[in-house]
């Protein structure tokens, strides 16, 4: 059943037509209240904005940075708001500079599969950049977020003249795709305990380095591991009883990281 579920999700993402745009989607630039938007024309080389914090943009000259910055828009999103939606036109790439979001694909019967969580200052939304310029996944704010939106036409112009930047972008995209392939192996071949253990360790490594996982509810864990919410709750309770973790409200606190690693490796 799990293999069939993953197969259907992938088939929908690759084969379904995207001629109908969801009019109720939160358009990244147009549908957000104008008071939350700000066109920032300052030179990013001399500010603390998203360009300065992403190593990829260190490959650009001052003139190239200014070209991107001239079309850069900053938008505030509340927790639960859609930053971009599967099927929408891909007009901007996004960088979350405060908070984080979850990237997922729509599945069967309203079930989603979370592919990844964003990293601070990481570049997101480009899977259709070189093909149909359509978003093939949805990015939702998992917390309140401050987001930089960068016009894809400006990025494309810079790539045409800066080979190092283009190769850096492709390398970053390839790393993300490798992670996605690895995730599919885990959710189709690991047992439930191993999937939860791996998810906890991954979130700790990439988002919550202090060891306390927050803003990830049980449904999120279920959609991240291709499990039911009830199964997630059961496994977390087992981990708590075995003193691998502590549960406080919606927080997951890692107590025995090595035990979780062993479960992840051999489950």
PyMOL commands that set and color helices and strands:
alter all, ss='L'
color gray80, all
select helices_A, chain A and resi 2-15+34-36+44-46+50-53+55-59+62-69+108-110+152-161+163-189+192-206+218-225+229-241+257-266
alter helices_A, ss='H'
color red, helices_A
select strands_A, chain A and resi 37-39+73-77+82-84+92-98+101-106+112-117+123-124+138-141+145-151+212-213+245-248+251-254
alter strands_A, ss='S'
color yellow, strands_A
deselect
rebuild
show_as cartoon
